[in-house]
Amino acid sequence: MDLSFARLDRDVAVTAMPTELAVLLVGIAARQAASPTACAQTRLAMTAPVDALLAPAHGAFHRAAAAKLRRWKEE
């Protein structure tokens, strides 16, 4: 997908977008922003405080791996 802007040519006439098309595009953008994929991407993009990254509340960087190692040691 090419998201680059077109060059600003001075010879191009400016035209208005039809109202129905504008409403349709706004509706599409709203549904896309509320999609599960967009919500998941937003959660991934959130930044956590550095303290929480380096010292998680449960005490392990990877909780499942730490539990597996603990069980393995007990065997």
All heavy atoms as a GROMACS GRO file, in nm:
protein
  556
    1MET      N    1   0.084  -0.116   0.000
    1MET     CA    2   0.000   0.000   0.000
    1MET      C    3   0.090   0.123   0.000
    1MET      O    4   0.179   0.134   0.081
    1MET     CB    5  -0.089  -0.002   0.124
    1MET     CG    6  -0.182   0.116   0.128
    1MET     SD    7  -0.281   0.133   0.278
    1MET     CE    8  -0.340  -0.028   0.307
    2ASP      N    9   0.065   0.212  -0.090
    2ASP     CA   10   0.144   0.334  -0.100
    2ASP      C   11   0.073   0.444  -0.024
    2ASP      O   12  -0.038   0.484  -0.059
    2ASP     CB   13   0.162   0.372  -0.246
    2ASP     CG   14   0.251   0.494  -0.263
    2ASP    OD1   15   0.324   0.528  -0.168
    2ASP    OD2   16   0.248   0.554  -0.371
    3LEU      N   17   0.134   0.492   0.083
    3LEU     CA   18   0.074   0.598   0.164
    3LEU      C   19   0.139   0.734   0.142
    3LEU      O   20   0.115   0.827   0.216
    3LEU     CB   21   0.082   0.560   0.312
    3LEU     CG   22   0.006   0.435   0.352
    3LEU    CD1   23   0.029   0.405   0.499
    3LEU    CD2   24  -0.141   0.448   0.322
    4SER      N   25   0.224   0.742   0.041
    4SER     CA   26   0.292   0.869   0.016
    4SER      C   27   0.194   0.970  -0.042
    4SER      O   28   0.094   0.935  -0.104
    4SER     CB   29   0.409   0.848  -0.080
    4SER     OG   30   0.362   0.799  -0.203
    5PHE      N   31   0.223   1.095  -0.020
    5PHE     CA   32   0.136   1.201  -0.068
    5PHE      C   33   0.171   1.234  -0.213
    5PHE      O   34   0.287   1.232  -0.254
    5PHE     CB   35   0.151   1.326   0.018
    5PHE     CG   36   0.102   1.307   0.157
    5PHE    CD1   37   0.188   1.280   0.261
    5PHE    CD2   38  -0.035   1.314   0.184
    5PHE    CE1   39   0.141   1.260   0.389
    5PHE    CE2   40  -0.083   1.295   0.312
    5PHE     CZ   41   0.006   1.269   0.414
    6ALA      N   42   0.068   1.265  -0.288
    6ALA     CA   43   0.090   1.308  -0.426
    6ALA      C   44   0.155   1.446  -0.425
    6ALA      O   45   0.139   1.523  -0.332
    6ALA     CB   46  -0.042   1.313  -0.501
    7ARG      N   47   0.225   1.473  -0.529
    7ARG     CA   48   0.287   1.605  -0.540
    7ARG      C   49   0.180   1.711  -0.553
    7ARG      O   50   0.073   1.688  -0.608
    7ARG     CB   51   0.380   1.610  -0.660
    7ARG     CG   52   0.497   1.520  -0.644
    7ARG     CD   53   0.590   1.533  -0.760
    7ARG     NE   54   0.699   1.439  -0.742
    7ARG     CZ   55   0.783   1.407  -0.835
    7ARG    NH1   56   0.774   1.461  -0.953
    7ARG    NH2   57   0.878   1.321  -0.812
    8LEU      N   58   0.209   1.827  -0.504
    8LEU     CA   59   0.114   1.937  -0.512
    8LEU      C   60   0.132   2.009  -0.646
    8LEU      O   61   0.211   2.101  -0.659
    8LEU     CB   62   0.134   2.034  -0.395
    8LEU     CG   63   0.109   1.975  -0.256
    8LEU    CD1   64   0.144   2.076  -0.149
    8LEU    CD2   65  -0.035   1.932  -0.244
    9ASP      N   66   0.059   1.963  -0.745
    9ASP     CA   67   0.064   2.028  -0.877
    9ASP      C   68  -0.028   2.149  -0.876
    9ASP      O   69  -0.142   2.142  -0.830
    9ASP     CB   70   0.021   1.930  -0.986
    9ASP     CG   71   0.118   1.815  -1.001
    9ASP    OD1   72   0.238   1.837  -0.975
    9ASP    OD2   73   0.074   1.705  -1.039
   10ARG      N   74   0.019   2.255  -0.926
   10ARG     CA   75  -0.059   2.378  -0.923
   10ARG      C   76  -0.166   2.380  -1.033
   10ARG      O   77  -0.259   2.458  -1.029
   10ARG     CB   78   0.033   2.498  -0.940
   10ARG     CG   79   0.142   2.500  -0.835
   10ARG     CD   80   0.154   2.637  -0.773
   10ARG     NE   81   0.266   2.641  -0.680
   10ARG     CZ   82   0.249   2.633  -0.550
   10ARG    NH1   83   0.131   2.620  -0.499
   10ARG    NH2   84   0.353   2.639  -0.470
   11ASP      N   85  -0.156   2.292  -1.130
   11ASP     CA   86  -0.251   2.292  -1.241
   11ASP      C   87  -0.375   2.206  -1.214
   11ASP      O   88  -0.464   2.197  -1.297
   11ASP     CB   89  -0.183   2.240  -1.368
   11ASP     CG   90  -0.066   2.329  -1.407
   11ASP    OD1   91  -0.067   2.448  -1.371
   11ASP    OD2   92   0.027   2.280  -1.473
   12VAL      N   93  -0.381   2.141  -1.098
   12VAL     CA   94  -0.492   2.052  -1.068
   12VAL      C   95  -0.605   2.131  -1.004
   12VAL      O   96  -0.584   2.210  -0.913
   12VAL     CB   97  -0.445   1.941  -0.971
   12VAL    CG1   98  -0.561   1.851  -0.933
   12VAL    CG2   99  -0.333   1.862  -1.035
   13ALA      N  100  -0.727   2.108  -1.052
   13ALA     CA  101  -0.843   2.176  -0.996
   13ALA      C  102  -0.886   2.104  -0.867
   13ALA      O  103  -0.883   1.982  -0.860
   13ALA     CB  104  -0.957   2.176  -1.096
   14VAL      N  105  -0.925   2.181  -0.768
   14VAL     CA  106  -0.970   2.126  -0.641
   14VAL      C  107  -1.119   2.093  -0.654
   14VAL      O  108  -1.198   2.175  -0.696
   14VAL     CB  109  -0.949   2.227  -0.526
   14VAL    CG1  110  -1.003   2.172  -0.396
   14VAL    CG2  111  -0.801   2.259  -0.515
   15THR      N  112  -1.154   1.969  -0.617
   15THR     CA  113  -1.294   1.930  -0.623
   15THR      C  114  -1.338   1.881  -0.485
   15THR      O  115  -1.256   1.831  -0.407
   15THR     CB  116  -1.316   1.815  -0.724
   15THR    OG1  117  -1.234   1.705  -0.686
   15THR    CG2  118  -1.279   1.860  -0.864
   16ALA      N  119  -1.465   1.896  -0.456
   16ALA     CA  120  -1.519   1.851  -0.327
   16ALA      C  121  -1.562   1.706  -0.338
   16ALA      O  122  -1.607   1.660  -0.442
   16ALA     CB  123  -1.637   1.938  -0.288
   17MET      N  124  -1.549   1.634  -0.227
   17MET     CA  125  -1.591   1.495  -0.222
   17MET      C  126  -1.742   1.490  -0.201
   17MET      O  127  -1.796   1.567  -0.119
   17MET     CB  128  -1.520   1.425  -0.106
   17MET     CG  129  -1.551   1.279  -0.092
   17MET     SD  130  -1.471   1.202   0.050
   17MET     CE  131  -1.300   1.219   0.009
   18PRO      N  132  -1.813   1.403  -0.270
   18PRO     CA  133  -1.957   1.392  -0.247
   18PRO      C  134  -1.986   1.354  -0.102
   18PRO      O  135  -1.911   1.277  -0.040
   18PRO     CB  136  -2.000   1.280  -0.341
   18PRO     CG  137  -1.892   1.269  -0.443
   18PRO     CD  138  -1.766   1.315  -0.376
   19THR      N  139  -2.093   1.407  -0.046
   19THR     CA  140  -2.127   1.385   0.094
   19THR      C  141  -2.145   1.237   0.126
   19THR      O  142  -2.099   1.188   0.229
   19THR     CB  143  -2.255   1.462   0.130
   19THR    OG1  144  -2.237   1.599   0.094
   19THR    CG2  145  -2.287   1.451   0.277
   20GLU      N  146  -2.213   1.164   0.037
   20GLU     CA  147  -2.237   1.021   0.062
   20GLU      C  148  -2.106   0.944   0.070
   20GLU      O  149  -2.091   0.854   0.154
   20GLU     CB  150  -2.325   0.961  -0.050
   20GLU     CG  151  -2.466   1.015  -0.054
   20GLU     CD  152  -2.474   1.145  -0.132
   20GLU    OE1  153  -2.376   1.184  -0.199
   20GLU    OE2  154  -2.581   1.209  -0.125
   21LEU      N  155  -2.011   0.977  -0.014
   21LEU     CA  156  -1.881   0.911  -0.012
   21LEU      C  157  -1.807   0.944   0.117
   21LEU      O  158  -1.745   0.857   0.179
   21LEU     CB  159  -1.798   0.951  -0.133
   21LEU     CG  160  -1.658   0.890  -0.142
   21LEU    CD1  161  -1.664   0.738  -0.144
   21LEU    CD2  162  -1.585   0.943  -0.263
   22ALA      N  163  -1.812   1.069   0.160
   22ALA     CA  164  -1.746   1.109   0.284
   22ALA      C  165  -1.804   1.034   0.403
   22ALA      O  166  -1.730   0.984   0.489
   22ALA     CB  167  -1.759   1.260   0.304
   23VAL      N  168  -1.936   1.021   0.409
   23VAL     CA  169  -2.001   0.949   0.519
   23VAL      C  170  -1.962   0.802   0.516
   23VAL      O  171  -1.935   0.740   0.619
   23VAL     CB  172  -2.154   0.968   0.512
   23VAL    CG1  173  -2.226   0.875   0.609
   23VAL    CG2  174  -2.191   1.113   0.539
   24LEU      N  175  -1.958   0.743   0.396
   24LEU     CA  176  -1.919   0.604   0.381
   24LEU      C  177  -1.776   0.581   0.430
   24LEU      O  178  -1.748   0.486   0.505
   24LEU     CB  179  -1.932   0.561   0.234
   24LEU     CG  180  -1.892   0.418   0.202
   24LEU    CD1  181  -1.989   0.322   0.265
   24LEU    CD2  182  -1.887   0.399   0.052
   25LEU      N  183  -1.685   0.670   0.394
   25LEU     CA  184  -1.545   0.656   0.436
   25LEU      C  185  -1.529   0.673   0.587
   25LEU      O  186  -1.450   0.602   0.650
   25LEU     CB  187  -1.458   0.757   0.361
   25LEU     CG  188  -1.439   0.728   0.212
   25LEU    CD1  189  -1.360   0.840   0.146
   25LEU    CD2  190  -1.373   0.595   0.190
   26VAL      N  191  -1.605   0.764   0.646
   26VAL     CA  192  -1.599   0.782   0.792
   26VAL      C  193  -1.649   0.656   0.862
   26VAL      O  194  -1.591   0.611   0.961
   26VAL     CB  195  -1.680   0.906   0.834
   26VAL    CG1  196  -1.702   0.908   0.984
   26VAL    CG2  197  -1.608   1.032   0.789
   27GLY      N  198  -1.757   0.598   0.811
   27GLY     CA  199  -1.810   0.475   0.870
   27GLY      C  200  -1.711   0.360   0.860
   27GLY      O  201  -1.693   0.283   0.956
   28ILE      N  202  -1.645   0.347   0.747
   28ILE     CA  203  -1.545   0.242   0.729
   28ILE      C  204  -1.429   0.263   0.826
   28ILE      O  205  -1.383   0.168   0.890
   28ILE     CB  206  -1.495   0.240   0.582
   28ILE    CG1  207  -1.606   0.190   0.491
   28ILE    CG2  208  -1.371   0.153   0.568
   28ILE    CD1  209  -1.574   0.208   0.344
   29ALA      N  210  -1.382   0.386   0.838
   29ALA     CA  211  -1.270   0.414   0.928
   29ALA      C  212  -1.308   0.386   1.073
   29ALA      O  213  -1.227   0.332   1.150
   29ALA     CB  214  -1.226   0.560   0.912
   30ALA      N  215  -1.431   0.417   1.113
   30ALA     CA  216  -1.474   0.392   1.251
   30ALA      C  217  -1.483   0.242   1.279
   30ALA      O  218  -1.438   0.195   1.384
   30ALA     CB  219  -1.610   0.457   1.274
   31ARG      N  220  -1.538   0.164   1.184
   31ARG     CA  221  -1.546   0.019   1.205
   31ARG      C  222  -1.408  -0.044   1.207
   31ARG      O  223  -1.381  -0.136   1.284
   31ARG     CB  224  -1.632  -0.045   1.096
   31ARG     CG  225  -1.780  -0.020   1.116
   31ARG     CD  226  -1.864  -0.103   1.023
   31ARG     NE  227  -1.842  -0.077   0.883
   31ARG     CZ  228  -1.900   0.018   0.812
   31ARG    NH1  229  -1.988   0.096   0.870
   31ARG    NH2  230  -1.875   0.034   0.684
   32GLN      N  231  -1.318   0.006   1.124
   32GLN     CA  232  -1.183  -0.047   1.120
   32GLN      C  233  -1.108  -0.015   1.251
   32GLN      O  234  -1.036  -0.099   1.304
   32GLN     CB  235  -1.107   0.011   1.001
   32GLN     CG  236  -0.974  -0.055   0.977
   32GLN     CD  237  -0.907  -0.002   0.851
   32GLN    OE1  238  -0.944   0.104   0.801
   32GLN    NE2  239  -0.811  -0.075   0.800
   33ALA      N  240  -1.128   0.103   1.305
   33ALA     CA  241  -1.060   0.141   1.429
   33ALA      C  242  -1.112   0.061   1.548
   33ALA      O  243  -1.040   0.041   1.646
   33ALA     CB  244  -1.079   0.290   1.454
   34ALA      N  245  -1.237   0.014   1.541
   34ALA     CA  246  -1.296  -0.062   1.651
   34ALA      C  247  -1.278  -0.212   1.634
   34ALA      O  248  -1.326  -0.289   1.717
   34ALA     CB  249  -1.445  -0.029   1.662
   35SER      N  250  -1.208  -0.255   1.531
   35SER     CA  251  -1.191  -0.398   1.505
   35SER      C  252  -1.101  -0.462   1.612
   35SER      O  253  -1.020  -0.395   1.675
   35SER     CB  254  -1.130  -0.419   1.367
   35SER     OG  255  -0.994  -0.379   1.367
   36PRO      N  256  -1.115  -0.593   1.633
   36PRO     CA  257  -1.029  -0.662   1.731
   36PRO      C  258  -0.881  -0.648   1.699
   36PRO      O  259  -0.798  -0.635   1.789
   36PRO     CB  260  -1.073  -0.808   1.721
   36PRO     CG  261  -1.212  -0.803   1.668
   36PRO     CD  262  -1.216  -0.682   1.578
   37THR      N  263  -0.846  -0.647   1.571
   37THR     CA  264  -0.706  -0.632   1.533
   37THR      C  265  -0.653  -0.495   1.574
   37THR      O  266  -0.542  -0.485   1.628
   37THR     CB  267  -0.690  -0.649   1.380
   37THR    OG1  268  -0.746  -0.776   1.343
   37THR    CG2  269  -0.546  -0.642   1.339
   38ALA      N  270  -0.730  -0.390   1.550
   38ALA     CA  271  -0.686  -0.256   1.588
   38ALA      C  272  -0.675  -0.243   1.740
   38ALA      O  273  -0.581  -0.180   1.791
   38ALA     CB  274  -0.784  -0.151   1.534
   39CYS      N  275  -0.768  -0.305   1.813
   39CYS     CA  276  -0.761  -0.299   1.960
   39CYS      C  277  -0.638  -0.372   2.011
   39CYS      O  278  -0.569  -0.325   2.101
   39CYS     CB  279  -0.888  -0.359   2.019
   39CYS     SG  280  -1.035  -0.260   1.986
   40ALA      N  281  -0.607  -0.488   1.952
   40ALA     CA  282  -0.488  -0.563   1.993
   40ALA      C  283  -0.361  -0.485   1.961
   40ALA      O  284  -0.267  -0.481   2.041
   40ALA     CB  285  -0.485  -0.699   1.924
   41GLN      N  286  -0.357  -0.423   1.845
   41GLN     CA  287  -0.240  -0.344   1.806
   41GLN      C  288  -0.221  -0.227   1.901
   41GLN      O  289  -0.108  -0.192   1.936
   41GLN     CB  290  -0.254  -0.295   1.662
   41GLN     CG  291  -0.134  -0.223   1.610
   41GLN     CD  292  -0.013  -0.314   1.599
   41GLN    OE1  293  -0.024  -0.432   1.569
   41GLN    NE2  294   0.104  -0.259   1.623
   42THR      N  295  -0.330  -0.165   1.945
   42THR     CA  296  -0.320  -0.055   2.040
   42THR      C  297  -0.261  -0.101   2.172
   42THR      O  298  -0.176  -0.034   2.231
   42THR     CB  299  -0.460   0.006   2.064
   42THR    OG1  300  -0.511   0.051   1.939
   42THR    CG2  301  -0.454   0.121   2.161
   43ARG      N  302  -0.306  -0.219   2.220
   43ARG     CA  303  -0.250  -0.271   2.345
   43ARG      C  304  -0.102  -0.303   2.329
   43ARG      O  305  -0.024  -0.285   2.422
   43ARG     CB  306  -0.327  -0.396   2.389
   43ARG     CG  307  -0.463  -0.362   2.448
   43ARG     CD  308  -0.526  -0.482   2.516
   43ARG     NE  309  -0.548  -0.594   2.427
   43ARG     CZ  310  -0.654  -0.610   2.349
   43ARG    NH1  311  -0.749  -0.518   2.349
   43ARG    NH2  312  -0.667  -0.716   2.273
   44LEU      N  313  -0.061  -0.352   2.212
   44LEU     CA  314   0.080  -0.383   2.190
   44LEU      C  315   0.165  -0.256   2.187
   44LEU      O  316   0.281  -0.257   2.227
   44LEU     CB  317   0.098  -0.459   2.058
   44LEU     CG  318   0.051  -0.603   2.057
   44LEU    CD1  319   0.062  -0.659   1.916
   44LEU    CD2  320   0.131  -0.687   2.154
   45ALA      N  321   0.106  -0.149   2.137
   45ALA     CA  322   0.181  -0.024   2.123
   45ALA      C  323   0.194   0.052   2.255
   45ALA      O  324   0.276   0.142   2.266
   45ALA     CB  325   0.114   0.065   2.019
   46MET      N  326   0.113   0.015   2.354
   46MET     CA  327   0.121   0.084   2.483
   46MET      C  328   0.256   0.056   2.548
   46MET      O  329   0.305  -0.056   2.544
   46MET     CB  330   0.011   0.037   2.577
   46MET     CG  331  -0.125   0.082   2.538
   46MET     SD  332  -0.242   0.020   2.659
   46MET     CE  333  -0.385   0.109   2.610
   47THR      N  334   0.312   0.156   2.606
   47THR     CA  335   0.440   0.138   2.673
   47THR      C  336   0.418   0.120   2.822
   47THR      O  337   0.333   0.184   2.883
   47THR     CB  338   0.531   0.260   2.650
   47THR    OG1  339   0.463   0.377   2.697
   47THR    CG2  340   0.565   0.276   2.504
   48ALA      N  341   0.492   0.029   2.879
   48ALA     CA  342   0.484   0.005   3.023
   48ALA      C  343   0.599   0.080   3.090
   48ALA      O  344   0.703   0.103   3.028
   48ALA     CB  345   0.494  -0.144   3.052
   49PRO      N  346   0.583   0.117   3.215
   49PRO     CA  347   0.694   0.182   3.284
   49PRO      C  348   0.815   0.088   3.289
   49PRO      O  349   0.800  -0.034   3.296
   49PRO     CB  350   0.640   0.207   3.425
   49PRO     CG  351   0.493   0.190   3.416
   49PRO     CD  352   0.465   0.105   3.297
   50VAL      N  353   0.933   0.144   3.286
   50VAL     CA  354   1.055   0.064   3.285
   50VAL      C  355   1.063  -0.024   3.409
   50VAL      O  356   1.106  -0.139   3.402
   50VAL     CB  357   1.179   0.157   3.276
   50VAL    CG1  358   1.307   0.078   3.288
   50VAL    CG2  359   1.177   0.232   3.145
   51ASP      N  360   1.018   0.027   3.523
   51ASP     CA  361   1.020  -0.053   3.646
   51ASP      C  362   0.938  -0.180   3.631
   51ASP      O  363   0.976  -0.286   3.678
   51ASP     CB  364   0.968   0.029   3.764
   51ASP     CG  365   1.055   0.150   3.793
   51ASP    OD1  366   1.173   0.149   3.752
   51ASP    OD2  367   1.006   0.244   3.856
   52ALA      N  368   0.825  -0.170   3.565
   52ALA     CA  369   0.739  -0.287   3.546
   52ALA      C  370   0.804  -0.387   3.451
   52ALA      O  371   0.783  -0.507   3.464
   52ALA     CB  372   0.603  -0.244   3.494
   53LEU      N  373   0.880  -0.340   3.355
   53LEU     CA  374   0.946  -0.431   3.261
   53LEU      C  375   1.062  -0.505   3.326
   53LEU      O  376   1.084  -0.623   3.300
   53LEU     CB  377   0.997  -0.353   3.139
   53LEU     CG  378   0.891  -0.294   3.048
   53LEU    CD1  379   0.957  -0.208   2.941
   53LEU    CD2  380   0.810  -0.406   2.984
   54LEU      N  381   1.136  -0.437   3.411
   54LEU     CA  382   1.255  -0.497   3.471
   54LEU      C  383   1.228  -0.569   3.602
   54LEU      O  384   1.310  -0.649   3.647
   54LEU     CB  385   1.362  -0.389   3.491
   54LEU     CG  386   1.411  -0.325   3.362
   54LEU    CD1  387   1.512  -0.215   3.393
   54LEU    CD2  388   1.472  -0.427   3.269
   55ALA      N  389   1.115  -0.544   3.665
   55ALA     CA  390   1.080  -0.611   3.790
   55ALA      C  391   0.930  -0.641   3.790
   55ALA      O  392   0.852  -0.572   3.855
   55ALA     CB  393   1.118  -0.523   3.908
   56PRO      N  394   0.888  -0.744   3.715
   56PRO     CA  395   0.745  -0.774   3.710
   56PRO      C  396   0.691  -0.817   3.847
   56PRO      O  397   0.766  -0.868   3.930
   56PRO     CB  398   0.735  -0.887   3.608
   56PRO     CG  399   0.872  -0.938   3.590
   56PRO     CD  400   0.968  -0.832   3.634
   57ALA      N  401   0.564  -0.798   3.868
   57ALA     CA  402   0.503  -0.826   3.998
   57ALA      C  403   0.514  -0.973   4.036
   57ALA      O  404   0.530  -1.007   4.153
   57ALA     CB  405   0.356  -0.784   3.995
   58HIS      N  406   0.508  -1.064   3.937
   58HIS     CA  407   0.515  -1.206   3.968
   58HIS      C  408   0.659  -1.254   3.986
   58HIS      O  409   0.681  -1.369   4.024
   58HIS     CB  410   0.443  -1.289   3.861
   58HIS     CG  411   0.485  -1.256   3.722
   58HIS    ND1  412   0.604  -1.298   3.668
   58HIS    CD2  413   0.423  -1.184   3.627
   58HIS    CE1  414   0.612  -1.254   3.544
   58HIS    NE2  415   0.505  -1.184   3.517
   59GLY      N  416   0.757  -1.170   3.959
   59GLY     CA  417   0.897  -1.203   3.988
   59GLY      C  418   0.974  -1.273   3.879
   59GLY      O  419   1.092  -1.301   3.896
   60ALA      N  420   0.912  -1.306   3.768
   60ALA     CA  421   0.981  -1.375   3.659
   60ALA      C  422   0.955  -1.302   3.528
   60ALA      O  423   0.847  -1.248   3.506
   60ALA     CB  424   0.933  -1.519   3.648
   61PHE      N  425   1.054  -1.302   3.441
   61PHE     CA  426   1.035  -1.237   3.312
   61PHE      C  427   0.940  -1.317   3.224
   61PHE      O  428   0.865  -1.262   3.146
   61PHE     CB  429   1.169  -1.217   3.242
   61PHE     CG  430   1.251  -1.111   3.307
   61PHE    CD1  431   1.359  -1.144   3.386
   61PHE    CD2  432   1.220  -0.978   3.291
   61PHE    CE1  433   1.434  -1.046   3.446
   61PHE    CE2  434   1.293  -0.879   3.352
   61PHE     CZ  435   1.401  -0.913   3.430
   62HIS      N  436   0.941  -1.448   3.236
   62HIS     CA  437   0.850  -1.534   3.161
   62HIS      C  438   0.789  -1.631   3.261
   62HIS      O  439   0.850  -1.731   3.299
   62HIS     CB  440   0.926  -1.608   3.050
   62HIS     CG  441   0.836  -1.671   2.950
   62HIS    ND1  442   0.774  -1.791   2.973
   62HIS    CD2  443   0.797  -1.630   2.827
   62HIS    CE1  444   0.701  -1.823   2.868
   62HIS    NE2  445   0.712  -1.727   2.778
   63ARG      N  446   0.668  -1.599   3.303
   63ARG     CA  447   0.604  -1.673   3.412
   63ARG      C  448   0.589  -1.821   3.381
   63ARG      O  449   0.616  -1.907   3.466
   63ARG     CB  450   0.468  -1.613   3.442
   63ARG     CG  451   0.403  -1.674   3.565
   63ARG     CD  452   0.263  -1.625   3.586
   63ARG     NE  453   0.258  -1.481   3.592
   63ARG     CZ  454   0.155  -1.413   3.639
   63ARG    NH1  455   0.049  -1.477   3.682
   63ARG    NH2  456   0.156  -1.282   3.642
   64ALA      N  457   0.548  -1.856   3.259
   64ALA     CA  458   0.528  -1.998   3.224
   64ALA      C  459   0.659  -2.074   3.228
   64ALA      O  460   0.665  -2.188   3.279
   64ALA     CB  461   0.463  -2.008   3.087
   65ALA      N  462   0.766  -2.015   3.176
   65ALA     CA  463   0.896  -2.083   3.178
   65ALA      C  464   0.948  -2.098   3.320
   65ALA      O  465   1.005  -2.202   3.356
   65ALA     CB  466   0.997  -2.004   3.094
   66ALA      N  467   0.927  -1.998   3.404
   66ALA     CA  468   0.972  -2.006   3.543
   66ALA      C  469   0.896  -2.116   3.617
   66ALA      O  470   0.956  -2.192   3.694
   66ALA     CB  471   0.951  -1.871   3.612
   67ALA      N  472   0.766  -2.130   3.594
   67ALA     CA  473   0.688  -2.235   3.659
   67ALA      C  474   0.734  -2.373   3.613
   67ALA      O  475   0.746  -2.466   3.693
   67ALA     CB  476   0.540  -2.216   3.630
   68LYS      N  477   0.763  -2.387   3.484
   68LYS     CA  478   0.811  -2.515   3.430
   68LYS      C  479   0.946  -2.552   3.491
   68LYS      O  480   0.968  -2.667   3.529
   68LYS     CB  481   0.823  -2.504   3.278
   68LYS     CG  482   0.865  -2.627   3.210
   68LYS     CD  483   0.745  -2.696   3.155
   68LYS     CE  484   0.792  -2.812   3.068
   68LYS     NZ  485   0.687  -2.904   3.046
   69LEU      N  486   1.037  -2.455   3.503
   69LEU     CA  487   1.167  -2.482   3.564
   69LEU      C  488   1.153  -2.518   3.711
   69LEU      O  489   1.223  -2.606   3.762
   69LEU     CB  490   1.258  -2.359   3.549
   69LEU     CG  491   1.314  -2.335   3.409
   69LEU    CD1  492   1.383  -2.200   3.404
   69LEU    CD2  493   1.408  -2.446   3.370
   70ARG      N  494   1.059  -2.452   3.782
   70ARG     CA  495   1.038  -2.482   3.922
   70ARG      C  496   0.987  -2.625   3.939
   70ARG      O  497   1.033  -2.701   4.025
   70ARG     CB  498   0.938  -2.382   3.980
   70ARG     CG  499   0.952  -2.363   4.128
   70ARG     CD  500   0.865  -2.251   4.184
   70ARG     NE  501   0.870  -2.129   4.105
   70ARG     CZ  502   0.764  -2.075   4.042
   70ARG    NH1  503   0.645  -2.130   4.049
   70ARG    NH2  504   0.776  -1.964   3.973
   71ARG      N  505   0.890  -2.666   3.853
   71ARG     CA  506   0.839  -2.802   3.859
   71ARG      C  507   0.949  -2.903   3.824
   71ARG      O  508   0.959  -3.010   3.885
   71ARG     CB  509   0.720  -2.818   3.765
   71ARG     CG  510   0.593  -2.754   3.817
   71ARG     CD  511   0.472  -2.797   3.737
   71ARG     NE  512   0.485  -2.766   3.595
   71ARG     CZ  513   0.444  -2.653   3.538
   71ARG    NH1  514   0.388  -2.560   3.612
   71ARG    NH2  515   0.459  -2.633   3.409
   72TRP      N  516   1.033  -2.869   3.726
   72TRP     CA  517   1.141  -2.959   3.684
   72TRP      C  518   1.241  -2.979   3.798
   72TRP      O  519   1.289  -3.090   3.819
   72TRP     CB  520   1.208  -2.901   3.560
   72TRP     CG  521   1.326  -2.981   3.513
   72TRP    CD1  522   1.325  -3.101   3.453
   72TRP    CD2  523   1.463  -2.942   3.525
   72TRP    NE1  524   1.453  -3.141   3.424
   72TRP    CE2  525   1.540  -3.044   3.468
   72TRP    CE3  526   1.529  -2.831   3.578
   72TRP    CZ2  527   1.677  -3.039   3.462
   72TRP    CZ3  528   1.664  -2.825   3.571
   72TRP    CH2  529   1.737  -2.930   3.514
   73LYS      N  530   1.273  -2.873   3.871
   73LYS     CA  531   1.366  -2.882   3.982
   73LYS      C  532   1.312  -2.971   4.094
   73LYS      O  533   1.386  -3.041   4.162
   73LYS     CB  534   1.398  -2.744   4.039
   73LYS     CG  535   1.509  -2.673   3.970
   73LYS     CD  536   1.532  -2.540   4.040
   73LYS     CE  537   1.678  -2.512   4.049
   73LYS     NZ  538   1.703  -2.386   4.118
   74GLU      N  539   1.178  -2.967   4.114
   74GLU     CA  540   1.117  -3.045   4.221
   74GLU      C  541   1.111  -3.194   4.189
   74GLU      O  542   1.098  -3.276   4.277
   74GLU     CB  543   0.977  -2.992   4.249
   74GLU     CG  544   0.978  -2.854   4.310
   74GLU     CD  545   0.838  -2.794   4.321
   74GLU    OE1  546   0.741  -2.858   4.276
   74GLU    OE2  547   0.828  -2.682   4.372
   75GLU      N  548   1.121  -3.232   4.062
   75GLU     CA  549   1.114  -3.372   4.023
   75GLU      C  550   1.239  -3.448   4.057
   75GLU      O  551   1.342  -3.410   4.079
   75GLU     CB  552   1.088  -3.384   3.872
   75GLU     CG  553   0.950  -3.339   3.834
   75GLU     CD  554   0.930  -3.347   3.683
   75GLU    OE1  555   1.023  -3.381   3.608
   75GLU    OE2  556   0.818  -3.318   3.640
   0.00000   0.00000   0.00000
